[in-house]
Amino acid sequence: MTVFAIVGHLARTDGAFSLNDCAGGAGRMDVLCRCVNASLTLSHGLRRDVECSLVLLGQPVPPKTVRFSGSTVRSLNPDERSPAALIKKALSIPCGSEFREASPGVSVRKSGLLRLLQEHTFGVLDKQGTDIRKAGQLPDAFLLSDHLDFTPDEEAIIADCPHYSVGPVVLHADHAITVLLNEIDRRNAGWT
Amino acid sequence: MTVFAIVGHLARTDGAFSLNDCAGGAGRMDVLCRCVNASLTLSHGLRRDVECSLVLLGQPVPPKTVRFSGSTVRSLNPDERSPAALIKKALSIPCGSEFREASPGVSVRKSGLLRLLQEHTFGVLDKQGTDIRKAGQLPDAFLLSDHLDFTPDEEAIIADCPHYSVGPVVLHADHAITVLLNEIDRRNAGWT
């Protein structure tokens, strides 16, 4: 299984946002929605062997983590509004420190990046990292930031993670996920 | 310059659709919006050397072509609603057989795929094509279909175009564009 985690520095942590304003009042939730779709959607189906966790750090009750599990998620379409509606629903239910399922394959808990770092050995996607095409075995979990850089505090706790680059041009997080999954698909299929 | 053209088989050809219903009443305009963003947006800026043309074949007055020119486009943000609003504006003005600018860098004309095929030498993205990593020089124009396959009539007129594949797994059109641009970025930067 491949795991993606994306830090949403401004993304709201309650369901009080409009699906028509994901890029505004929801704290750039649009960025995270595109990351969910890049992680999980295929032309005809879903990537059942991928998990995508969104670390939400915006108001009013940060941090929260919303996890999409490709193995069980339903009603996920590739437009931005579809994951946004599932995120909104997950953020609208009470949650504690353990994942609680809000809809099939979509769970939420009250924790953030530190907890995720205890659970997975992440590679960090970063323009200064090792070229993914030239890297040996790739990790099975990858950490990305949204439209903002990692903060100095975040940089400090991920400093020891291996860093990988997807190419010479700095891409949006969702585009980087797409390129990375293409590399993984090629390795799995013996195309490289 | 790199040119992408995407055929939107159901995409509306007037501006009478809601930005809140791009995946429904607009005829899967969401697919085309994501292709615009994959073609033109970078983490910090736009791809000024890319053009993206949308061939719209839905009701009420098909065909129309909406062209986004990276060199001059403005007010394009990476969320789906942003290109949707620019497309809606372009489809709301009268147009003839030559491109008419509706907003900076966004033009519309009353023609379809046949006209584009006279203007560019396209490579077609297709799961049966040559692996882009193994191909020699890549063309500077690429043709893709939306969520539907090319029709038999379309297949007939593009049969002589070279066909390329981005990988072993069939991706959404926008994801295929992202992977292809990564290959082009790598070639341009001497990364391969």
Interface residues (C-beta under 8 A of the other chain):
Chain A: L19 N20 C22 A23 D30 V31 R34 A38 T41 L42 S43 H44 N77 P78 D79 E80 R81 S82 D131 H147 V166 G167 P168 V169 V170 L171 H172 H175 T178 V179 N182 D185 R186 N188 A189 W191
Chain B: L19 N20 C22 A23 D30 V31 R34 A38 T41 L42 S43 H44 N77 P78 D79 E80 R81 S82 D131 H147 V166 G167 P168 V169 V170 L171 H172 H175 T178 V179 N182 D185 R186 N188 A189 W191
